[in-house]
C-alpha cells in the first residue's frame, strides 16, 4: 500500500477545513439558478462538484452538514467510517472500503441536511475517498457543528459526538 504522502503529493492535495486533505477534481461549468433550486439554497449552484479526500489515522472530518446530497466513493487505503445522524436522531455508521465481507461498501450517500462526520476505522493508517456533491458544493451551504448541537437530538451518542467535533 502506498503511503498517504504519496497521494497527497501526487494529487496536490491541500488541508481541508474539516480535517485531512482534499483536491477538487471537478466543478461543472453549468449552473442551476437559485429560483430552480429548493428554498434552502441562497444562490446559483454548479450542477455538481467532486473532490479527492484523504484522512490519516489521526484525522477526522468534523461533524457538519451541507444542503446537497453527497455521494462518497472509496479509492485506497483502509476503511473509512462515516457517521450519519438523521433528523430523527438515528445514527448510521457506513464503512467505506473494499471488503463486503466486513460490511464495507464502495459508495454511500449522505442525504442533504444530515449531520455527518468521518474517520479512518481503527487500525487504518489512512483512507482515500472521493465525494461528489449535487447540486455542487458551495461553502455557503456548509455548517460545522459544535458538539451541543448534535448532542441535543442524540444524547445517547454524546461521547462519539464529542470525539467528532472541535468544540
FIDOMI-490982 format. One record per atom (N, C-alpha, C): x, y, z; residue number from 1. Coordinates in pm, whole numbers. Layout:
N
X,Y,Z,NUM
...
***
This chain:
167
86,-118,0,1
0,0,0,1
90,124,0,1
62,216,-88,2
138,340,-95,2
109,423,31,2
207,501,79,3
183,585,197,3
92,703,164,3
30,759,267,4
-61,873,249,4
7,989,176,4
132,1016,211,5
204,1127,148,5
214,1115,-2,5
217,993,-53,6
222,972,-197,6
99,1032,-264,6
-20,1004,-209,7
-144,1055,-266,7
-156,1206,-249,7
-118,1254,-131,8
-125,1399,-104,8
-40,1474,-205,8
82,1425,-229,9
172,1491,-324,9
127,1471,-469,9
89,1348,-505,10
51,1317,-644,10
-69,1398,-690,10
-163,1424,-600,11
-284,1497,-636,11
-286,1640,-584,11
-168,1688,-539,12
-155,1827,-491,12
-268,1862,-393,12
-288,1772,-298,13
-396,1792,-201,13
-356,1900,-100,13
-458,1972,-54,14
-440,2081,42,14
-514,2047,172,14
-475,2109,284,15
-551,2085,408,15
-697,2123,391,15
-786,2039,445,16
-929,2064,438,16
-976,2125,569,16
-1069,2223,566,17
-1117,2285,690,17
-1177,2188,792,17
-1231,2075,746,18
-1290,1976,836,18
-1185,1884,896,18
-1066,1878,838,19
-962,1784,875,19
-918,1708,752,19
-795,1658,752,20
-742,1582,640,20
-700,1671,524,20
-702,1612,405,21
-657,1679,283,21
-758,1658,171,21
-759,1752,74,22
-850,1737,-38,22
-792,1802,-162,22
-848,1762,-275,23
-821,1828,-404,23
-951,1824,-483,23
-996,1941,-526,24
-1116,1944,-610,24
-1077,1892,-748,24
-1154,1795,-798,25
-1124,1733,-927,25
-1224,1769,-1035,25
-1340,1824,-994,26
-1443,1857,-1092,26
-1536,1962,-1034,26
-1569,2059,-1116,27
-1672,2159,-1087,27
-1741,2185,-1219,27
-1867,2147,-1229,28
-1942,2164,-1353,28
-1937,2310,-1398,28
-1922,2330,-1527,29
-1924,2466,-1580,29
-2067,2518,-1593,29
-2164,2428,-1586,30
-2304,2468,-1593,30
-2359,2490,-1453,30
-2455,2580,-1443,31
-2513,2611,-1313,31
-2664,2595,-1315,31
-2718,2584,-1194,32
-2862,2582,-1172,32
-2895,2716,-1106,32
-2993,2787,-1156,33
-3028,2916,-1097,33
-3096,2895,-961,33
-3082,2993,-875,34
-3141,2985,-743,34
-3291,2960,-749,34
-3359,3023,-843,35
-3505,3007,-850,35
-3545,2864,-887,35
-3456,2788,-948,36
-3486,2649,-983,36
-3449,2550,-871,36
-3383,2601,-767,37
-3339,2516,-655,37
-3438,2524,-539,37
-3434,2427,-449,38
-3515,2438,-327,38
-3477,2564,-248,38
-3567,2610,-164,39
-3550,2734,-88,39
-3427,2735,2,39
-3374,2619,39,40
-3259,2615,130,40
-3131,2670,67,40
-3128,2686,-64,41
-3010,2740,-134,41
-3022,2891,-146,41
-2909,2960,-125,42
-2910,3106,-123,42
-2859,3169,-252,42
-2829,3088,-351,43
-2780,3142,-478,43
-2771,3033,-582,43
-2720,3070,-698,44
-2700,2972,-805,44
-2595,2870,-759,44
-2601,2748,-814,45
-2505,2643,-781,45
-2461,2573,-909,45
-2336,2526,-908,46
-2289,2440,-1015,46
-2371,2311,-1012,46
-2385,2246,-1127,47
-2462,2123,-1132,47
-2404,2017,-1038,47
-2271,2006,-1032,48
-2207,1904,-950,48
-2062,1941,-925,48
-2006,1887,-817,49
-1864,1902,-786,49
-1812,1768,-736,49
-1680,1749,-742,50
-1618,1627,-691,50
-1481,1660,-634,50
-1443,1586,-527,51
-1312,1601,-467,51
-1252,1464,-436,51
-1118,1461,-423,52
-1049,1354,-352,52
-1039,1401,-208,52
-1047,1309,-114,53
-1043,1344,28,53
-965,1235,101,53
-862,1276,174,54
-777,1180,243,54
-772,1214,392,54
-798,1114,474,55
-785,1127,619,55
-683,1025,668,55
-585,1072,746,56
-491,982,810,56
-548,939,945,56
-486,840,1008,57
-539,782,1132,57
-562,884,1242,57
-486,992,1244,58
-501,1094,1348,58
-599,1205,1309,58
-658,1196,1191,59
-754,1296,1143,59
-898,1248,1160,59
-988,1343,1161,60
-1129,1313,1144,60
-1192,1430,1071,60
-1297,1402,998,61
-1377,1506,935,61
-1485,1541,1036,61
-1479,1663,1088,62
-1568,1705,1196,62
-1714,1705,1153,62
-1803,1686,1250,63
-1946,1686,1223,63
-1989,1814,1152,63
-2056,1795,1042,64
-2105,1908,963,64
-2223,1861,880,64
-2288,1953,814,65
-2393,1919,719,65
-2387,2018,604,65
-2440,1971,491,66
-2448,2056,373,66
-2590,2047,318,66
-2621,2133,223,67
-2757,2142,169,67
-2783,2051,49,67
-2682,1974,8,68
-2694,1884,-107,68
-2667,1741,-63,68
-2714,1646,-143,69
-2674,1507,-123,69
-2526,1496,-155,69
-2457,1406,-83,70
-2315,1384,-107,70
-2292,1235,-124,70
-2234,1196,-237,71
-2201,1056,-264,71
-2053,1036,-232,71
-2025,939,-146,72
-1888,905,-107,72
-1843,783,-185,72
-1715,781,-228,73
-1657,673,-307,73
-1526,630,-241,73
-1504,501,-226,74
-1378,452,-170,74
-1276,431,-281,74
-1149,472,-255,75
-1042,455,-354,75
-925,371,-304,75
-865,408,-189,76
-741,341,-147,76
-724,353,4,76
-627,277,55,77
-601,276,198,77
-693,178,266,77
-725,207,392,78
-814,121,468,78
-952,180,478,78
-1041,110,546,79
-1181,154,553,79
-1199,287,626,79
-1299,359,582,80
-1338,486,644,80
-1477,468,703,80
-1494,514,826,81
-1625,511,889,81
-1690,648,872,81
-1811,648,821,82
-1889,771,803,82
-2007,761,900,82
-2014,857,992,83
-2116,861,1095,83
-2225,958,1052,83
-2346,907,1029,84
-2455,986,975,84
-2570,991,1076,84
-2607,1112,1116,85
-2719,1133,1209,85
-2837,1190,1130,85
-2947,1115,1125,86
-3063,1165,1053,86
-3141,1263,1141,86
-3234,1338,1083,87
-3308,1439,1160,87
-3387,1383,1279,87
-3420,1253,1276,88
-3494,1191,1386,88
-3401,1149,1500,88
-3269,1164,1482,89
-3175,1129,1587,89
-3116,990,1576,89
-3138,922,1465,90
-3082,788,1445,90
-2941,799,1389,90
-2852,711,1434,91
-2714,706,1386,91
-2696,586,1293,91
-2636,612,1177,92
-2595,505,1086,92
-2444,517,1070,92
-2373,406,1083,93
-2229,406,1058,93
-2205,329,930,93
-2155,400,830,94
-2126,342,699,94
-1976,314,694,94
-1939,195,650,95
-1796,162,632,95
-1765,162,483,95
-1692,264,441,96
-1644,267,302,96
-1517,184,296,96
-1508,95,200,97
-1390,12,186,97
-1409,-88,75,97
-1316,-184,70,98
-1316,-278,-41,98
-1348,-422,1,98
-1400,-442,122,99
-1427,-577,169,99
-1573,-593,210,99
-1659,-637,116,100
-1800,-653,150,100
-1823,-753,263,100
-1732,-852,280,101
-1746,-950,388,101
-1735,-884,525,101
-1677,-763,531,102
-1664,-688,655,102
-1767,-575,662,102
-1869,-581,575,103
-1974,-480,575,103
-1934,-351,507,103
-1828,-355,427,104
-1779,-234,359,104
-1842,-219,222,104
-1859,-94,181,105
-1917,-61,51,105
-1826,36,-23,105
-1830,33,-155,106
-1752,127,-236,106
-1814,266,-239,106
-1948,273,-229,107
-2018,401,-238,107
-2125,409,-131,107
-2152,532,-89,108
-2261,557,6,108
-2307,701,-12,108
-2433,726,25,109
-2491,860,11,109
-2524,915,149,109
-2483,1041,171,110
-2528,1117,288,110
-2631,1217,236,110
-2756,1204,281,111
-2861,1293,231,111
-2840,1439,276,111
-2889,1530,197,112
-2883,1673,228,112
-2941,1699,367,112
-2873,1784,444,113
-2923,1826,573,113
-2892,1734,689,113
-2833,1618,665,114
-2797,1527,773,114
-2661,1566,830,114
-2647,1561,964,115
-2517,1581,1026,115
-2433,1456,1000,115
-2304,1476,965,116
-2218,1361,944,116
-2072,1397,969,116
-1994,1293,996,117
-1851,1306,1021,117
-1787,1176,973,117
-1656,1175,964,118
-1588,1052,924,118
-1449,1045,983,118
-1399,921,990,119
-1261,897,1033,119
-1221,758,988,119
-1090,737,970,120
-1045,602,935,120
-1082,503,1045,120
-1119,383,1005,121
-1151,277,1102,121
-1027,246,1185,121
-1047,194,1304,122
-937,158,1393,122
-835,72,1319,122
-707,105,1335,123
-600,31,1271,123
-573,69,1127,123
-646,167,1076,124
-628,210,937,124
-532,328,932,124
-420,318,857,125
-326,430,851,125
-383,553,779,125
-464,528,677,126
-531,638,605,126
-642,581,519,126
-732,670,480,127
-839,637,385,127
-840,744,277,127
-837,703,152,128
-850,794,39,128
-985,767,-24,128
-1069,869,-25,129
-1205,856,-77,129
-1232,973,-171,129
-1347,970,-233,130
-1394,1082,-313,130
-1533,1120,-268,130
-1567,1247,-291,131
-1700,1297,-257,131
-1755,1373,-377,131
-1875,1335,-419,132
-1943,1402,-529,132
-2069,1466,-473,132
-2088,1594,-501,133
-2200,1671,-445,133
-2284,1727,-559,133
-2417,1713,-546,134
-2508,1769,-646,134
-2635,1817,-576,134
-2682,1940,-599,135
-2609,2047,-666,135
-2472,2068,-602,135
-2382,2125,-680,136
-2243,2136,-642,136
-2217,2203,-508,136
-2105,2165,-447,137
-2067,2217,-317,137
-2038,2366,-324,137
-2085,2437,-223,138
-2057,2579,-204,138
-2046,2601,-53,138
-1943,2671,-7,139
-1926,2691,137,139
-2045,2764,200,139
-2126,2831,121,140
-2247,2894,175,140
-2345,2788,226,140
-2332,2665,181,141
-2421,2555,219,141
-2363,2468,330,141
-2246,2504,381,142
-2171,2424,477,142
-2194,2477,618,142
-2227,2385,711,143
-2246,2423,851,143
-2168,2326,938,143
-2067,2376,1009,144
-1988,2298,1102,144
-2061,2295,1236,144
-2067,2179,1298,145
-2140,2164,1424,145
-2049,2185,1544,145
-2107,2235,1652,146
-2043,2220,1781,146
-2108,2098,1845,146
-2047,2041,1945,147
-2097,1915,2000,147
-2239,1926,2054,147
-2274,2037,2117,148
-2406,2050,2179,148
-2520,2048,2077,148
-2496,2098,1957,149
-2600,2099,1854,149
-2650,1958,1824,149
-2559,1864,1806,150
-2597,1728,1769,150
-2630,1645,1893,150
-2566,1673,2005,151
-2598,1600,2129,151
-2743,1625,2169,151
-2795,1743,2143,152
-2933,1774,2184,152
-3035,1679,2124,152
-3008,1626,2004,153
-3102,1530,1943,153
-3050,1387,1947,153
-2927,1368,1996,154
-2866,1235,2001,154
-2791,1215,2132,154
-2855,1236,2248,155
-2782,1231,2375,155
-2716,1097,2404,155
-2771,989,2350,156
-2712,857,2375,156
-2576,840,2306,156
-2541,931,2214,157
-2414,924,2142,157
-2320,1038,2181,157
-2336,1091,2301,158
-2261,1209,2345,158
-2110,1192,2331,158
-2055,1081,2376,159
-1909,1063,2371,159
-1858,1061,2227,159
-1928,988,2139,160
-1889,984,1999,160
-1896,1124,1937,160
-2003,1195,1963,161
-2019,1330,1907,161
-1907,1422,1954,161
-1870,1412,2080,162
-1760,1495,2132,162
-1629,1460,2063,162
-1609,1332,2030,163
-1488,1290,1958,163
-1484,1347,1817,163
-1602,1374,1759,164
-1611,1412,1618,164
-1638,1561,1597,164
-1618,1640,1702,165
-1632,1785,1689,165
-1508,1853,1745,165
-1491,1978,1707,166
-1377,2057,1757,166
-1416,2144,1875,166
-1544,2143,1914,167
-1585,2224,2029,167
-1689,2152,2110,167
***
